[in-house]
Structure formats: structure tokens, C-alpha cells
Amino acid sequence: MKAETRGRPSENIVKLDKWVLETGNMTYHYDINKNPNGCWKTVNHDTTKYPKPKIDQRPYGKSPVVMVFKTSNRSNAKTKMKVFRKNIDFVLTAKKLPGVPKIAEILEVGVGKSFIDQWKKKYNLA
């Protein structure tokens, strides 16, 4: 850093190596030796619990949600198709889906009956 040379020179310049800045519910820790560009640690003191959003499981009219996936990440893994009668948001965010392995690699997801025929041809599914 360049020293500022304008105006009357100050006699006692104290440069801090470490300091803490507290603002509202956040605390920022600064240390020039650890990170010369900014804070190296932030602490959030906000203890508010926010409710998990509920995802509506109702389907979009009569349109199914179609998912094409591989059973694993291997090159010789089977490609399968699964049709759900639930909301696409539920299908995408669910931790476990019936009939879909945990290690499955999802290739495509879509809403509508037209995807069933398209993806059967594309992925050679019977």
C-alpha cells in the first residue's frame, strides 16, 4: 500500500494486523497475515429457524412426469424410464424415489406424454 502524502503528516500511525467487526447479527474477523484482501472468518449469530417449504405433490392436470436415468455411472449401466403421477418439483427434489436407485444418473426429465415416445426411440427402450 502507498502511504498517503497529502495534507499535514500525522505523527502516530497505528496499523492493526487483527481486528473484529460486529454488525447486527454478523461478526467479521480480519487478520492481515491470514488474508490480506479481506475477512478470513464470518460468524452468523442469526438463530431464527425457517420452516422447510412444502412442495405441492399434485400433478399438473393429467400430464405425467417422465424420467430417463441410468442405474449407475458406469458405461454399461442399463438405461431405464420411469413415469410419475406427481409434481415435477417433488420428483426433482425428493431424496428417494421408488424404482430409482440412489446412485442413478438422471439423463432427462420432462412433463407430458409426448416425451415417453420420443425417449423410447432415442434411448432404444422397449
Disulfide bonds with the S-S distance in Angstrom:
none
